[in-house]
Amino acid sequence: MPIARRAALATLLLGACSSKEPALYTMVAVPGELRRGGPRHVTVREVALARILDRQQIVRNAGAVRLDVAGNEWWGEPLEAMTTRLLVENLGQRLPQSNIVASTGAISFAGDVTVEVNLQQLGLIAPGELTLAAQVSINPRDSVRRTVTRRFVLTQPLASADTPAFVLAASAAFGQLADAIAGMLVAG
């Protein structure tokens, strides 16, 4: 076999063996209803994830018992950190009179209340519809108020079946969750 042809074949094989760089995605804060009142200082603990969501690749539930993992489409940061950051941003926008910080950040203080979230589900349960299921607990520092815990199941339509639409719908669902948490904090 001529040298030029062997070189071309080797280049072709190496190109076929190399993998494409993953596409990275991040959720974004979405505007919500501004609320007056609420605690002066709020600490948000790191969001706890269901283990099926705890991976770098984007996981989309494809049915009741099957998971669909986007092999080369990844979250741009660990999902726990991203959802915590997103929740702090969304709550800060909705509660402008409150100081809201993540418990894992460089800035810390003993909040008047602590928000805890267990993210149980974030995926496609029905075609074209994203579902976010989470448990939320609001824990006051004082003993006068009591801890309030609620479960939320929120849905968002998907504009299309691609990953950017999934990420935008997930962002909107986290906006809905922040609206609900802000309501709990103001009612507190």
Residue frames as a rotation matrix with the C-alpha (Angstrom) as fourth column:
MET 1
0.593 0.805 0.000 0.00
0.805 -0.593 0.000 0.00
0.000 0.000 -1.000 0.00
PRO 2
-0.034 -0.612 0.790 1.44
0.498 -0.696 -0.518 3.41
0.867 0.376 0.328 -0.92
ILE 3
-0.715 -0.366 -0.595 2.62
0.694 -0.271 -0.667 5.60
0.082 -0.890 0.448 1.97
ALA 4
-0.893 0.407 0.190 0.22
-0.386 -0.912 0.138 8.43
0.229 0.050 0.972 1.09
ARG 5
-0.049 0.928 -0.368 -2.73
-0.324 0.334 0.885 6.05
0.945 0.162 0.284 1.14
ARG 6
-0.113 -0.072 -0.991 -1.65
0.772 0.622 -0.133 4.53
0.626 -0.780 -0.014 4.49
ALA 7
-0.944 -0.264 -0.197 -1.32
0.329 -0.750 -0.574 8.03
0.004 -0.607 0.795 5.98
ALA 8
-0.597 0.792 0.125 -4.79
-0.616 -0.553 0.561 8.97
0.514 0.258 0.818 4.72
LEU 9
0.127 0.634 -0.763 -6.26
0.100 0.757 0.646 5.75
0.987 -0.159 0.033 6.15
ALA 10
-0.456 -0.378 -0.806 -4.53
0.823 0.167 -0.544 6.31
0.340 -0.911 0.235 9.52
THR 11
-0.986 0.122 0.115 -5.87
-0.147 -0.959 -0.242 9.88
0.080 -0.256 0.963 9.66
LEU 12
-0.238 0.957 -0.166 -9.37
-0.541 0.011 0.841 8.64
0.806 0.290 0.516 8.85
LEU 13
0.089 0.239 -0.967 -9.21
0.515 0.820 0.250 5.96
0.852 -0.520 -0.050 11.56
LEU 14
-0.765 -0.414 -0.493 -7.89
0.634 -0.354 -0.687 8.40
0.110 -0.838 0.534 14.17
GLY 15
-0.832 0.513 0.211 -10.65
-0.475 -0.855 0.206 10.85
0.286 0.071 0.956 13.31
ALA 16
0.030 0.880 -0.474 -13.26
-0.261 0.464 0.846 8.12
0.965 0.099 0.244 13.67
CYS 17
-0.090 -0.135 -0.987 -11.88
0.763 0.628 -0.155 7.12
0.640 -0.767 0.047 17.09
SER 18
-0.957 -0.287 -0.052 -11.81
0.252 -0.727 -0.639 10.61
0.145 -0.624 0.768 18.55
SER 19
-0.096 0.971 -0.221 -14.92
0.995 0.091 -0.034 11.81
-0.013 -0.223 -0.975 20.27
LYS 20
-0.007 0.243 0.970 -16.61
0.358 -0.905 0.229 15.15
0.934 0.348 -0.081 19.97
GLU 21
-0.961 -0.263 0.089 -16.32
0.044 -0.460 -0.887 17.61
0.275 -0.848 0.453 22.83
PRO 22
-0.356 0.887 -0.294 -19.48
0.932 0.316 -0.177 17.55
-0.064 -0.337 -0.939 24.97
ALA 23
-0.249 0.426 0.870 -22.01
0.154 -0.869 0.470 20.35
0.956 0.251 0.151 24.65
LEU 24
-0.781 -0.088 -0.618 -22.34
0.621 -0.008 -0.784 22.10
0.064 -0.996 0.061 28.03
TYR 25
-0.067 0.859 0.508 -25.59
0.321 -0.463 0.826 23.60
0.945 0.218 -0.245 29.31
THR 26
-0.933 -0.119 -0.339 -26.64
0.359 -0.249 -0.900 25.74
0.022 -0.961 0.275 32.25
MET 27
0.120 0.992 -0.030 -30.02
0.966 -0.110 0.233 26.70
0.228 -0.057 -0.972 33.61
VAL 28
-0.758 -0.319 0.569 -30.79
0.284 -0.947 -0.153 30.42
0.588 0.046 0.808 33.89
ALA 29
-0.710 0.512 -0.483 -32.76
0.398 -0.275 -0.876 32.49
-0.581 -0.814 -0.009 36.38
VAL 30
-0.473 0.651 0.594 -36.19
0.640 -0.211 0.739 33.61
0.606 0.730 -0.317 35.23
PRO 31
-0.827 0.181 0.532 -38.13
-0.385 -0.872 -0.301 36.65
0.409 -0.454 0.791 36.44
GLY 32
-0.421 0.731 -0.537 -40.94
0.777 0.596 0.202 36.16
0.468 -0.332 -0.819 38.90
GLU 33
0.536 0.739 0.408 -43.38
0.342 -0.632 0.695 38.10
0.772 -0.233 -0.592 41.06
LEU 34
-0.611 -0.694 0.382 -41.74
-0.034 -0.459 -0.888 40.58
0.791 -0.555 0.257 43.42
ARG 35
0.390 0.729 -0.562 -42.92
0.575 0.284 0.767 40.09
0.719 -0.622 -0.308 47.00
ARG 36
-0.007 -0.305 0.952 -42.78
-0.579 -0.775 -0.253 42.38
0.815 -0.553 -0.171 49.99
GLY 37
0.609 0.194 0.769 -41.88
-0.789 0.249 0.562 41.12
-0.083 -0.949 0.305 53.40
GLY 38
0.744 -0.356 -0.565 -40.30
0.136 0.909 -0.394 37.84
0.654 0.217 0.725 54.21
PRO 39
0.733 -0.516 -0.443 -37.34
0.592 0.164 0.789 37.11
-0.334 -0.840 0.426 56.46
ARG 40
0.780 -0.501 -0.375 -34.43
-0.518 -0.853 0.064 39.55
-0.352 0.144 -0.925 56.48
HIS 41
-0.306 -0.936 -0.172 -31.77
-0.937 0.263 0.232 36.81
-0.172 0.232 -0.957 56.17
VAL 42
0.816 0.564 0.129 -32.34
-0.505 0.802 -0.319 33.54
-0.283 0.195 0.939 54.31
THR 43
-0.404 -0.907 0.123 -29.85
-0.746 0.404 0.529 30.70
-0.529 0.122 -0.840 54.03
VAL 44
0.692 0.544 -0.475 -30.35
-0.720 0.566 -0.401 28.19
0.051 0.619 0.783 51.21
ARG 45
0.102 -0.633 0.768 -28.76
-0.371 0.692 0.619 24.81
-0.923 -0.348 -0.164 51.86
GLU 46
-0.748 -0.425 -0.510 -27.28
-0.629 0.206 0.750 22.95
-0.213 0.882 -0.421 48.91
VAL 47
0.307 0.905 -0.295 -30.06
-0.952 0.288 -0.106 21.27
-0.011 0.313 0.950 46.94
ALA 48
-0.443 -0.369 0.817 -30.08
-0.416 0.892 0.176 17.51
-0.794 -0.262 -0.549 47.51
LEU 49
-0.237 0.274 -0.932 -30.51
-0.962 0.069 0.264 15.43
0.137 0.959 0.247 44.36
ALA 50
0.790 0.403 0.462 -32.15
-0.379 0.913 -0.149 12.10
-0.483 -0.057 0.874 43.76
ARG 51
-0.048 -0.929 0.368 -29.25
-0.126 0.371 0.920 9.81
-0.991 -0.002 -0.135 42.84
ILE 52
0.215 0.156 0.964 -30.60
0.839 0.476 -0.264 9.22
-0.500 0.866 -0.029 39.33
LEU 53
0.950 0.157 0.269 -30.03
0.273 -0.834 -0.479 12.92
0.149 0.529 -0.835 38.61
ASP 54
0.712 -0.698 -0.076 -26.57
-0.342 -0.439 0.831 13.08
-0.613 -0.565 -0.552 40.19
ARG 55
0.177 -0.684 0.707 -24.34
0.790 0.528 0.312 12.84
-0.587 0.503 0.634 37.12
GLN 56
-0.583 -0.510 -0.632 -22.59
0.060 -0.803 0.593 15.11
-0.810 0.308 0.499 34.67
GLN 57
-0.929 0.289 0.231 -24.72
0.267 0.090 0.960 14.07
0.257 0.953 -0.161 31.70
ILE 58
-0.573 0.809 0.129 -28.20
-0.819 -0.558 -0.136 15.50
-0.038 -0.184 0.982 31.39
VAL 59
-0.936 0.325 0.137 -30.73
0.298 0.936 -0.187 12.88
-0.189 -0.134 -0.973 32.48
ARG 60
-0.514 0.845 -0.147 -34.19
-0.850 -0.477 0.225 12.90
0.120 0.241 0.963 31.00
ASN 61
-0.497 0.447 0.743 -36.76
-0.137 0.806 -0.576 10.45
-0.857 -0.388 -0.340 32.26
ALA 62
-0.849 0.192 -0.492 -38.18
-0.497 0.024 0.867 8.74
0.178 0.981 0.075 29.21
GLY 63
0.032 0.886 -0.462 -40.89
-0.220 0.457 0.862 6.84
0.975 0.074 0.209 31.04
ALA 64
0.785 0.391 0.481 -41.87
-0.526 0.011 0.850 5.40
0.327 -0.921 0.214 34.37
VAL 65
0.839 -0.437 0.326 -39.00
0.072 0.681 0.728 2.88
-0.540 -0.587 0.603 34.50
ARG 66
0.377 -0.718 0.584 -36.52
0.924 0.252 -0.287 3.98
0.059 0.648 0.759 31.82
LEU 67
0.439 -0.333 -0.835 -33.95
0.147 -0.890 0.432 6.77
-0.886 -0.313 -0.342 31.95
ASP 68
0.730 -0.261 0.632 -32.65
0.633 -0.092 -0.769 8.63
0.259 0.961 0.098 28.94
VAL 69
0.381 -0.709 -0.593 -29.13
0.372 -0.470 0.801 10.00
-0.846 -0.526 0.085 29.44
ALA 70
0.992 -0.107 -0.071 -27.84
-0.116 -0.512 -0.851 12.55
0.054 0.852 -0.521 26.94
GLY 71
0.667 -0.744 -0.022 -24.38
0.734 0.653 0.184 11.03
-0.123 -0.139 0.983 26.39
ASN 72
-0.357 -0.872 0.336 -22.58
0.915 -0.399 -0.062 14.04
0.188 0.286 0.940 24.95
GLU 73
0.008 0.420 0.907 -24.77
0.012 -0.907 0.420 16.79
1.000 0.008 -0.012 26.45
TRP 74
-0.279 -0.309 -0.909 -23.63
0.865 0.330 -0.378 17.70
0.417 -0.892 0.176 29.94
TRP 75
0.889 0.411 -0.203 -24.46
0.455 -0.737 0.500 20.17
0.056 -0.537 -0.842 32.65
GLY 76
0.420 -0.742 0.522 -21.85
0.030 -0.564 -0.826 22.94
0.907 0.362 -0.215 32.76
GLU 77
-0.521 -0.518 0.678 -21.42
-0.721 -0.157 -0.675 22.50
0.456 -0.841 -0.292 36.54
PRO 78
-0.935 0.218 -0.279 -22.53
0.318 0.863 -0.392 19.89
0.156 -0.455 -0.877 39.07
LEU 79
-0.244 0.941 0.234 -26.32
0.337 -0.144 0.930 19.87
0.909 0.306 -0.282 39.18
GLU 80
0.259 0.301 -0.918 -26.40
0.963 -0.005 0.270 20.34
0.077 -0.954 -0.291 43.00
ALA 81
-0.542 -0.564 -0.623 -24.31
0.604 -0.777 0.178 23.51
-0.585 -0.280 0.762 42.72
MET 82
-0.915 0.197 0.351 -26.24
0.200 -0.535 0.821 24.80
0.349 0.822 0.450 39.69
THR 83
-0.003 0.998 -0.065 -29.68
0.565 0.056 0.823 24.31
0.825 -0.034 -0.564 41.22
THR 84
0.147 -0.017 -0.989 -28.56
0.949 -0.278 0.146 25.90
-0.277 -0.961 -0.025 44.50
ARG 85
-0.821 -0.507 -0.263 -27.09
0.391 -0.834 0.389 28.92
-0.417 0.216 0.883 42.67
LEU 86
-0.716 0.609 0.341 -30.25
0.243 -0.240 0.940 29.17
0.654 0.756 0.024 40.54
LEU 87
0.208 0.823 -0.529 -32.51
0.848 0.118 0.517 29.02
0.487 -0.556 -0.673 43.59
VAL 88
-0.182 -0.359 -0.915 -30.51
0.784 -0.615 0.085 31.78
-0.594 -0.702 0.394 45.34
GLU 89
-0.978 -0.201 0.052 -30.68
0.185 -0.731 0.657 33.97
-0.094 0.652 0.752 42.21
ASN 90
-0.426 0.891 0.156 -34.40
0.385 0.023 0.923 33.39
0.818 0.453 -0.353 41.69
LEU 91
0.288 0.538 -0.792 -35.27
0.945 -0.024 0.327 34.00
0.157 -0.842 -0.516 45.36
GLY 92
-0.507 -0.560 -0.655 -33.11
0.647 -0.750 0.140 37.14
-0.570 -0.352 0.743 45.46
GLN 93
-0.933 0.221 0.286 -35.04
0.107 -0.588 0.802 38.54
0.345 0.778 0.525 42.52
ARG 94
-0.110 0.985 -0.130 -38.42
0.444 0.166 0.881 37.69
0.889 0.039 -0.455 44.05
LEU 95
0.717 0.286 -0.635 -37.60
0.690 -0.166 0.705 38.87
0.096 -0.944 -0.316 47.58
PRO 96
0.225 -0.703 0.674 -35.59
0.372 -0.578 -0.727 42.09
0.901 0.414 0.132 47.10
GLN 97
0.482 -0.010 0.876 -35.85
-0.665 -0.656 0.358 43.02
0.571 -0.755 -0.323 50.81
SER 98
0.940 -0.143 0.309 -34.21
-0.112 0.727 0.677 39.76
-0.321 -0.672 0.668 51.91
ASN 99
-0.006 -0.973 -0.232 -30.53
-0.997 -0.013 0.077 38.84
-0.078 0.231 -0.970 51.97
ILE 100
0.905 0.363 0.223 -30.30
-0.328 0.928 -0.177 35.39
-0.271 0.087 0.959 50.43
VAL 101
-0.060 -0.969 -0.239 -27.12
-0.998 0.066 -0.017 33.32
0.033 0.237 -0.971 50.44
ALA 102
0.576 0.104 -0.811 -26.18
-0.247 0.968 -0.052 29.71
0.779 0.230 0.583 49.82
SER 103
0.914 -0.223 0.339 -24.84
-0.297 0.202 0.933 27.83
-0.277 -0.954 0.119 52.82
THR 104
0.576 -0.713 0.399 -21.96
0.727 0.670 0.148 26.61
-0.373 0.205 0.905 50.63
GLY 105
0.668 -0.280 0.690 -20.80
0.390 -0.657 -0.645 30.05
0.634 0.699 -0.330 49.52
ALA 106
-0.413 -0.910 -0.018 -18.01
0.602 -0.258 -0.755 32.29
0.683 -0.323 0.655 50.79
ILE 107
-0.624 0.307 0.719 -20.52
-0.568 -0.809 -0.148 34.62
0.536 -0.501 0.679 52.48
SER 108
-0.326 0.538 -0.778 -22.30
0.544 0.779 0.311 33.12
0.773 -0.322 -0.546 55.42
PHE 109
-0.712 0.193 0.675 -24.56
-0.628 -0.604 -0.490 34.19
0.313 -0.773 0.552 58.24
ALA 110
-0.857 0.515 0.019 -27.08
0.413 0.707 -0.574 32.57
-0.309 -0.484 -0.819 60.50
GLY 111
-0.754 0.608 0.248 -30.25
-0.042 -0.422 0.906 33.12
0.655 0.673 0.344 58.53
ASP 112
-0.478 0.719 0.505 -33.58
-0.857 -0.256 -0.447 33.88
-0.192 -0.646 0.739 60.10
VAL 113
0.661 0.623 0.418 -34.73
-0.452 0.776 -0.441 30.83
-0.599 0.102 0.794 58.15
THR 114
-0.630 -0.776 0.046 -33.05
-0.470 0.427 0.773 28.02
-0.619 0.465 -0.633 56.25
VAL 115
0.493 0.726 -0.480 -34.50
-0.832 0.231 -0.504 26.70
-0.255 0.648 0.718 52.99
GLU 116
-0.569 -0.602 0.560 -33.89
-0.385 0.797 0.466 23.03
-0.727 0.050 -0.685 52.23
VAL 117
0.372 0.656 -0.656 -34.83
-0.900 0.083 -0.427 21.35
-0.226 0.750 0.622 48.94
ASN 118
-0.382 -0.358 0.852 -34.81
-0.038 0.927 0.372 17.69
-0.923 0.110 -0.368 47.93
LEU 119
-0.121 0.296 -0.947 -35.00
-0.973 -0.224 0.055 17.51
-0.196 0.928 0.316 44.14
GLN 120
-0.058 0.217 0.974 -36.74
-0.259 0.939 -0.225 14.22
-0.964 -0.265 0.002 43.48
GLN 121
0.115 0.189 0.975 -37.43
0.825 0.529 -0.200 14.46
-0.553 0.827 -0.095 39.78
LEU 122
0.085 -0.076 -0.993 -36.46
-0.455 -0.890 0.029 16.61
-0.886 0.450 -0.110 36.83
GLY 123
-0.876 -0.417 0.244 -37.37
-0.019 0.534 0.845 15.09
-0.483 0.736 -0.475 33.53
LEU 124
-0.527 0.671 -0.522 -39.87
-0.795 -0.172 0.582 14.14
0.300 0.721 0.624 30.89
ILE 125
-0.651 0.417 0.634 -42.72
-0.181 0.726 -0.663 12.10
-0.737 -0.547 -0.398 32.27
ALA 126
0.461 0.782 0.420 -45.10
0.438 0.211 -0.874 12.78
-0.772 0.587 -0.245 29.39
PRO 127
-0.191 -0.547 0.815 -44.03
0.981 -0.089 0.170 13.67
-0.020 0.833 0.554 25.84
GLY 128
-0.166 0.046 0.985 -43.44
0.485 -0.866 0.122 17.40
0.858 0.498 0.122 25.49
GLU 129
0.705 0.463 0.537 -43.77
-0.242 -0.555 0.796 18.09
0.666 -0.691 -0.280 29.22
LEU 130
-0.444 -0.881 -0.165 -41.05
0.036 0.167 -0.985 18.52
0.895 -0.444 -0.043 31.82
THR 131
0.749 0.649 -0.134 -41.85
0.121 0.065 0.991 17.66
0.652 -0.758 -0.030 35.42
LEU 132
-0.503 -0.806 0.312 -40.00
-0.241 -0.215 -0.946 18.92
0.830 -0.552 -0.086 38.49
ALA 133
0.676 0.652 -0.343 -40.84
0.167 0.318 0.933 17.25
0.717 -0.688 0.106 41.79
ALA 134
-0.484 -0.858 0.175 -39.29
0.060 -0.232 -0.971 18.55
0.873 -0.459 0.164 45.01
GLN 135
0.470 0.459 -0.754 -39.74
0.830 0.062 0.555 18.58
0.301 -0.886 -0.352 48.76
VAL 136
-0.204 -0.477 0.855 -39.19
0.076 -0.878 -0.472 21.97
0.976 -0.031 0.216 50.37
SER 137
0.342 0.246 -0.907 -38.65
0.911 0.150 0.384 22.70
0.230 -0.958 -0.173 54.03
ILE 138
0.120 -0.232 0.965 -38.55
-0.100 -0.970 -0.221 26.17
0.988 -0.070 -0.140 55.62
ASN 139
0.259 -0.143 -0.955 -36.79
0.862 0.481 0.161 25.98
0.437 -0.865 0.248 58.99
PRO 140
0.701 0.028 0.712 -36.92
-0.153 -0.970 0.189 29.08
0.696 -0.241 -0.676 61.23
ARG 141
-0.399 -0.909 -0.116 -33.99
0.080 0.092 -0.993 29.79
0.913 -0.406 0.036 63.55
ASP 142
-0.643 0.201 0.739 -36.26
-0.743 -0.396 -0.539 30.88
0.184 -0.896 0.404 66.40
SER 143
-0.954 0.290 -0.075 -38.57
0.299 0.912 -0.282 28.57
-0.013 -0.291 -0.957 68.31
VAL 144
-0.485 0.817 -0.311 -41.63
-0.372 -0.515 -0.772 30.82
-0.792 -0.259 0.554 67.85
ARG 145
0.227 0.525 -0.820 -42.33
-0.970 0.043 -0.240 29.76
-0.091 0.850 0.519 64.27
ARG 146
0.329 -0.060 0.942 -42.54
-0.188 0.974 0.127 26.14
-0.925 -0.219 0.309 63.22
THR 147
-0.781 -0.624 -0.013 -40.92
-0.214 0.249 0.945 24.28
-0.587 0.740 -0.328 60.36
VAL 148
0.409 0.886 -0.220 -43.08
-0.530 0.034 -0.847 24.10
-0.743 0.463 0.484 57.23
THR 149
-0.741 -0.611 0.281 -42.60
-0.162 0.568 0.807 21.32
-0.652 0.552 -0.519 54.69
ARG 150
0.440 0.863 -0.248 -44.37
-0.497 0.003 -0.868 20.96
-0.748 0.505 0.430 51.35
ARG 151
-0.417 -0.471 0.777 -44.04
0.459 0.629 0.628 18.84
-0.784 0.619 -0.046 48.24
PHE 152
0.165 0.405 -0.899 -44.34
-0.594 -0.687 -0.419 20.42
-0.787 0.603 0.127 44.80
VAL 153
-0.261 -0.181 0.948 -44.91
0.693 0.648 0.315 18.80
-0.672 0.740 -0.044 41.43
LEU 154
0.179 0.202 -0.963 -44.51
-0.323 -0.912 -0.251 21.42
-0.929 0.356 -0.098 38.72
THR 155
0.153 -0.090 0.984 -44.77
0.795 0.603 -0.069 21.04
-0.587 0.793 0.164 34.95
GLN 156
-0.036 -0.215 -0.976 -43.52
-0.434 -0.876 0.209 23.04
-0.900 0.431 -0.062 31.99
PRO 157
0.896 0.319 0.310 -44.22
0.141 0.457 -0.878 22.46
-0.422 0.830 0.364 28.29
LEU 158
-0.216 -0.971 0.103 -41.23
0.356 0.020 0.934 21.92
-0.909 0.238 0.342 26.00
ALA 159
0.254 0.255 -0.933 -40.99
-0.643 -0.676 -0.360 24.00
-0.722 0.691 -0.007 22.83
SER 160
0.416 -0.171 -0.893 -39.23
-0.752 0.488 -0.443 21.12
0.512 0.856 0.074 21.06
ALA 161
0.987 0.002 -0.160 -37.57
0.067 0.904 0.422 17.78
0.146 -0.427 0.893 21.80
ASP 162
0.277 -0.960 0.039 -33.98
0.271 0.039 -0.962 19.10
0.922 0.277 0.271 21.77
THR 163
-0.094 -0.438 -0.894 -31.74
0.962 0.192 -0.195 19.69
0.257 -0.878 0.403 24.79
PRO 164
-0.933 -0.237 0.271 -31.84
0.172 -0.954 -0.245 23.53
0.317 -0.182 0.931 24.72
ALA 165
-0.134 0.960 0.244 -35.65
-0.423 -0.278 0.862 23.36
0.896 0.013 0.444 25.01
PHE 166
0.379 0.187 -0.907 -35.30
0.588 0.708 0.391 20.89
0.715 -0.681 0.158 27.90
VAL 167
-0.539 -0.694 -0.477 -32.88
0.822 -0.309 -0.479 23.23
0.185 -0.650 0.737 29.72
LEU 168
-0.819 0.300 0.488 -35.13
-0.231 -0.952 0.199 26.27
0.525 0.050 0.850 29.19
ALA 169
0.255 0.948 -0.191 -38.15
-0.186 0.242 0.952 24.34
0.949 -0.208 0.238 30.48
ALA 170
0.150 -0.290 -0.945 -36.10
0.868 0.497 -0.015 23.21
0.474 -0.818 0.326 33.51
SER 171
-0.878 -0.468 0.105 -35.13
0.389 -0.823 -0.415 26.86
0.280 -0.323 0.904 34.13
ALA 172
-0.404 0.820 0.405 -38.81
-0.486 -0.568 0.664 27.87
0.775 0.071 0.628 34.01
ALA 173
0.435 0.550 -0.713 -39.74
0.284 0.667 0.688 25.04
0.854 -0.502 0.134 36.39
PHE 174
-0.335 -0.609 -0.719 -37.10
0.913 -0.021 -0.408 26.26
0.233 -0.793 0.563 38.87
GLY 175
-0.867 0.138 0.479 -38.65
-0.129 -0.990 0.052 29.72
0.482 -0.017 0.876 38.51
GLN 176
0.168 0.983 -0.081 -42.01
-0.283 0.127 0.951 28.22
0.944 -0.136 0.299 39.48
LEU 177
0.261 -0.144 -0.955 -40.39
0.775 0.621 0.118 26.51
0.576 -0.771 0.274 42.45
ALA 178
-0.800 -0.591 -0.103 -38.81
0.553 -0.662 -0.506 29.81
0.231 -0.462 0.856 43.55
ASP 179
-0.453 0.736 0.504 -42.25
-0.408 -0.674 0.616 31.47
0.792 0.073 0.606 43.29
ALA 180
0.496 0.682 -0.538 -43.69
0.122 0.559 0.820 28.81
0.860 -0.472 0.194 45.60
ILE 181
-0.067 -0.609 -0.790 -40.80
0.941 0.226 -0.254 29.07
0.333 -0.760 0.558 48.08
ALA 182
-0.876 -0.214 0.431 -41.01
0.133 -0.968 -0.210 32.88
0.463 -0.127 0.877 48.09
GLY 183
0.018 0.972 0.233 -44.71
-0.382 -0.209 0.900 32.54
0.924 -0.105 0.368 48.93
MET 184
0.510 0.099 -0.855 -43.85
0.601 0.670 0.436 30.22
0.616 -0.736 0.282 51.83
LEU 185
-0.493 -0.803 -0.334 -41.20
0.823 -0.307 -0.477 32.65
0.280 -0.510 0.813 53.11
VAL 186
-0.732 0.293 0.615 -43.53
-0.231 -0.956 0.181 35.67
0.642 -0.009 0.767 52.99
ALA 187
0.340 0.934 -0.106 -46.37
-0.256 0.200 0.946 33.75
0.905 -0.295 0.307 54.67
GLY 188
-0.301 -0.711 -0.636 -43.85
0.300 0.562 -0.771 32.42
0.905 -0.423 0.045 57.24
